[in-house]
Amino acid sequence: MKSHAQVVVIGGGVVGASVLYHLTKAGWKDVLLIERAELTSGSTWHAAGGMHTVNGDPNVAKLQQYTIELYKEIERISGQSCGVHITGGIMLAGTRERLDWLKMAKARGRYLGMELEIISVEEAAKLFPLMEKKHFKGAMYDPIEGHVDPYGVTHAYAKSAQIGGAEIVRHTRVTDLKARADGSWDVITDRGNVHAEHVVNAGGLWAREVGRMVGIELPILAMEHQYLITGDMPELVGKKEQLHAIDFEGEIYIRQERGGMLMGTYERAGVPWSPATTPWDFGQDLLPNDLERIAPSLEVGFEHFPALGAAGIKKVVNGPFTFAPDGNPLVGPIRGLKNFWVACGVMAGFSQGGGVGLALSRWMVDGDPGADIWGMDVARYGDWTTLAYTNAKVRENYSRRFSIRFPNEELPAARPLRTTPIYEKLEAEHAVFGDYCALEHALWFAPTRAEAEDQVSFRRSNAHPHVAAECKAVQTGVGLLEISNYGKFDIRGPGAAEWLSHVMANRVPAVGRIALTPMLNERGKLIGDFTMCRIAADHFFLVGTYAAETYYLRWFERHMAAGVSVRPCAMEYVGLSVAGPHSRALLQSLVRDDLSTAAFPFMSFRRMEIGMVPGYVGRVSFTGDLGFEIWVTTDYQRALYDLLVKAGREYGLKLFGGRALNAMRIEKSFGSWAREFRPIYGPFEAGLDRFVDFKKSAFIGRAAAAEEKDSGGALRLVGFKVDATDADAIGDEPIWHDGKTVGWVTSGAFGHRVNHSLALGYVPAALAKADTTFEIEIIGERRKAHRLAGAAFDPAGALMRA
Ligand SMILES: Cc1cc2nc3c(=O)[nH]c(=O)nc-3n(C[C@H](O)[C@H](O)[C@H](O)COP(=O)(O)OP(=O)(O)OC[C@H]3O[C@@H](n4cnc5c(N)ncnc54)[C@H](O)[C@@H]3O)c2cc1C
């Protein structure tokens, strides 16, 4: 084994092999993969090898498409067969809701160029005669589905990488990792050490253990997973290979395996494997079968596909593989560690392995993953992902793998975990809670405890009239909203203003003022949006998306300068917001400061005493009304809440929640991180031009942003008034124009203050003209969508400035 390498990849499963291949493809030749045993010695060797393109996150779906297309390339380079069988696949719907879900999946696939088709039960049965028609209501057909040989794929990646210059060392275990002062690593193994500039943790089943070598606890857990292979079936003799099928109600997947069928299940009562530590002596082993655990699924399976039941079981496989809490991979650099990268938690290695390798190699070589991979960025998790939290969430995700997640559905595992001091008070007001970064927050308020439950649906739900009442209260009186679930940063030091000016695209505000600002990467794309509040010349309070806290910190640390300190303080400061025409009178009754527009204009920020409570008050509101945001340390939140509620009685104060806020921000065409603002859009495309200050001589992304300004950008974020009846857009629906899919929805909701269904979405810039008509496909139906010239509510922004 060589003693120095530019990169050491730890782990020779399908993911590590893919990373190695992609690094060589990107031009890095001095790369070394170290494998404890033989290649495929983790979860890879006993995988069922199934692959498909459909994924809830369209950006992950794109990388899945890429993976499947890659197999031809690595077969050609390596001469090693991947055993690719593209059979096509059907997803079978047993309920009306599932058929709706499939129609939505089909619609989402449209703008990704996927040729998905909704077919009748009759058509499905022609394609897949093993099914018993009476159990199904319809299906979706995908021509690009199939299965591969896990051994063949891994070796094809590995050989292709070796041809590209990589070295692979087997039977060598990495036992420790030691960081050097210059950011390089000593990779300690049981057969000598290697000095590496970069280390990639592709340890699969042992990724947690490799993480612990550098002091991090990665949120992954392995689950036992079982599939069985039936005896040979006369029904298959002389026929072409059967399609892949997913039966959601049975929670099973099926495909042909030689003369029989392979049937796997994601059972409700899933069992974690080695929840705390993975034994190093686990190799190409299988776990004992537990058919009793999967019996309920098998029963449904044999009823829905009777020929399988008749064929009998020839073989059962029970093996572990890893999941992150949301089931998507963990990819990217780790905040706080230089040159340490992860590619783990990949639960669908044969659909995603190629995309993961591509994204990570680009990130390492070019400094940017080259695609929007927020959905699999390791930085989407923060320090709330304890071992037990991960355990609860992974089990929940596993058991729901084939369940529908409705847009208004909140999942119960690991809750309530994090709460703010007013949690019980909101509960007493019949709040329906959601969790965000494991923190409870009110979504809407029901009139009685008995009604305080979401009836899950793709259509307008039981919450609709209550959310309407909350929006109306804000429009005509005053509403109170908890705003604790934002990321917050305390930024100080003599260099703070200069640093912020470099990292953010907008100008730094004057003391006592607020500025909204996008944050751009070097390619001029949006990687954050913040509210910058200036407390003093050398002191700022920065508010942004909480889920992106680690993501932001990783970026801040990469661009850190002397004379500035950045401290995350999300849970140190919690907040309440009052919004609506009476909000000023209400707050004025509690503070000595003059809140008139003359004395405290829109976008002001100041320390005030609200009754006995010290806090910071900002004159902004995400609802687009006259409004104020109040930030206090956690110990004062209850007192502040009681004060506002008591004083608010006189003004008809009404509590409102996240659903109403979302509807109101869409009425104002205000974008939101991970929806309208993502690293695939530029600030001009996103309509944030006025927040990019070209008077500044330099800031990150300036040159690329200037180019975008000159060219106008390829896309444009547009607001739509949608002719919807009982279902509103929620996001990711295709936007049609002239019989073609031209864009996609980023957010949608019913706008109660304007009494219309609304959506925001991106279309080609050339089409973003006032007189263009569009259609938005909502649950399989194309609805007329009228482009709005400005915000649907108070387009001039007069109310918030009043
Ligand atoms: C029963 C079953 C069925 C499945 N079916 C499918 C399917 O149909 N389709 C699909 O896409 N996926 C399927 N999977 C999941 C698939 O197997 C995983 O997505 C994939 O194997 C993940 O690969 P990996 O490289 O991340 O991890 P692993 O395969 O676990 O590889 C990690 C490698 O790292 C090595 N390693 C770890 N630590 C060290 C160290 N310190 N030093 C040296 N080497 C180390 C290990 O020996 C191992 O070889 C299935 C899994 C199971 C168990």
Ligand as a Chemical Component Dictionary entry (heavy atoms), coordinates in Angstrom:
data_LIG
# 
_chem_comp.id                   LIG 
_chem_comp.type                 NON-POLYMER 
_chem_comp.pdbx_formal_charge   0 
_chem_comp.three_letter_code    LIG 
# 
loop_
_chem_comp_atom.comp_id 
_chem_comp_atom.atom_id 
_chem_comp_atom.alt_atom_id 
_chem_comp_atom.type_symbol 
_chem_comp_atom.charge 
_chem_comp_atom.model_Cartn_x 
_chem_comp_atom.model_Cartn_y 
_chem_comp_atom.model_Cartn_z 
_chem_comp_atom.pdbx_ordinal 
LIG C1  C1  C 0 -31.613 -7.356 1.856  1  
LIG C2  C2  C 0 -31.241 -6.093 1.136  2  
LIG C3  C3  C 0 -31.838 -5.778 -0.073 3  
LIG C4  C4  C 0 -31.506 -4.594 -0.733 4  
LIG N1  N1  N 0 -32.080 -4.314 -1.936 5  
LIG C5  C5  C 0 -31.708 -3.206 -2.629 6  
LIG C6  C6  C 0 -32.241 -2.944 -3.911 7  
LIG O1  O1  O 0 -33.040 -3.695 -4.435 8  
LIG N2  N2  N 0 -31.827 -1.813 -4.554 9  
LIG C7  C7  C 0 -30.930 -0.945 -4.003 10 
LIG O2  O2  O 0 -30.591 0.055  -4.639 11 
LIG N3  N3  N 0 -30.428 -1.182 -2.777 12 
LIG C8  C8  C 0 -30.785 -2.280 -2.084 13 
LIG N4  N4  N 0 -30.245 -2.521 -0.842 14 
LIG C9  C9  C 0 -29.416 -1.472 -0.232 15 
LIG C10 C10 C 0 -27.995 -1.483 -0.763 16 
LIG O3  O3  O 0 -27.438 -2.672 -0.421 17 
LIG C11 C11 C 0 -27.235 -0.295 -0.163 18 
LIG O4  O4  O 0 -27.807 0.899  -0.634 19 
LIG C12 C12 C 0 -25.762 -0.306 -0.552 20 
LIG O5  O5  O 0 -25.203 -1.541 -0.342 21 
LIG C13 C13 C 0 -24.966 0.733  0.205  22 
LIG O6  O6  O 0 -23.626 0.610  -0.157 23 
LIG P1  P1  P 0 -22.432 1.266  0.655  24 
LIG O7  O7  O 0 -21.253 1.207  -0.223 25 
LIG O8  O8  O 0 -22.846 2.590  1.165  26 
LIG O9  O9  O 0 -22.255 0.392  1.956  27 
LIG P2  P2  P 0 -21.679 -1.061 2.237  28 
LIG O10 O10 O 0 -22.095 -2.022 1.187  29 
LIG O11 O11 O 0 -22.011 -1.404 3.635  30 
LIG O12 O12 O 0 -20.133 -0.893 2.052  31 
LIG C14 C14 C 0 -19.275 -0.344 3.011  32 
LIG C15 C15 C 0 -17.924 -0.987 2.844  33 
LIG O13 O13 O 0 -16.997 -0.294 3.649  34 
LIG C16 C16 C 0 -16.105 -1.196 4.230  35 
LIG N5  N5  N 0 -15.585 -0.564 5.447  36 
LIG C17 C17 C 0 -16.306 0.007  6.452  37 
LIG N6  N6  N 0 -15.494 0.519  7.386  38 
LIG C18 C18 C 0 -14.232 0.268  6.972  39 
LIG C19 C19 C 0 -12.983 0.545  7.546  40 
LIG N7  N7  N 0 -12.856 1.149  8.729  41 
LIG N8  N8  N 0 -11.884 0.163  6.857  42 
LIG C20 C20 C 0 -11.984 -0.448 5.667  43 
LIG N9  N9  N 0 -13.169 -0.753 5.079  44 
LIG C21 C21 C 0 -14.277 -0.407 5.741  45 
LIG C22 C22 C 0 -16.966 -2.413 4.513  46 
LIG O14 O14 O 0 -16.219 -3.602 4.631  47 
LIG C23 C23 C 0 -17.896 -2.420 3.290  48 
LIG O15 O15 O 0 -17.400 -3.228 2.246  49 
LIG C24 C24 C 0 -30.556 -3.697 -0.166 50 
LIG C25 C25 C 0 -29.953 -4.037 1.036  51 
LIG C26 C26 C 0 -30.284 -5.204 1.682  52 
LIG C27 C27 C 0 -29.603 -5.523 2.957  53 
# 
loop_
_chem_comp_bond.comp_id 
_chem_comp_bond.atom_id_1 
_chem_comp_bond.atom_id_2 
_chem_comp_bond.value_order 
_chem_comp_bond.pdbx_ordinal 
LIG C1  C2  SING 1  
LIG C2  C3  SING 2  
LIG C2  C26 DOUB 3  
LIG C3  C4  DOUB 4  
LIG C4  N1  SING 5  
LIG C4  C24 SING 6  
LIG N1  C5  DOUB 7  
LIG C5  C6  SING 8  
LIG C5  C8  SING 9  
LIG C6  O1  DOUB 10 
LIG C6  N2  SING 11 
LIG N2  C7  SING 12 
LIG C7  O2  DOUB 13 
LIG C7  N3  SING 14 
LIG N3  C8  DOUB 15 
LIG C8  N4  SING 16 
LIG N4  C9  SING 17 
LIG N4  C24 SING 18 
LIG C9  C10 SING 19 
LIG C10 O3  SING 20 
LIG C10 C11 SING 21 
LIG C11 O4  SING 22 
LIG C11 C12 SING 23 
LIG C12 O5  SING 24 
LIG C12 C13 SING 25 
LIG C13 O6  SING 26 
LIG O6  P1  SING 27 
LIG P1  O7  DOUB 28 
LIG P1  O8  SING 29 
LIG P1  O9  SING 30 
LIG O9  P2  SING 31 
LIG P2  O10 DOUB 32 
LIG P2  O11 SING 33 
LIG P2  O12 SING 34 
LIG O12 C14 SING 35 
LIG C14 C15 SING 36 
LIG C15 O13 SING 37 
LIG C15 C23 SING 38 
LIG O13 C16 SING 39 
LIG C16 N5  SING 40 
LIG C16 C22 SING 41 
LIG N5  C17 SING 42 
LIG N5  C21 SING 43 
LIG C17 N6  DOUB 44 
LIG N6  C18 SING 45 
LIG C18 C19 SING 46 
LIG C18 C21 DOUB 47 
LIG C19 N7  SING 48 
LIG C19 N8  DOUB 49 
LIG N8  C20 SING 50 
LIG C20 N9  DOUB 51 
LIG N9  C21 SING 52 
LIG C22 O14 SING 53 
LIG C22 C23 SING 54 
LIG C23 O15 SING 55 
LIG C24 C25 DOUB 56 
LIG C25 C26 SING 57 
LIG C26 C27 SING 58 
# 
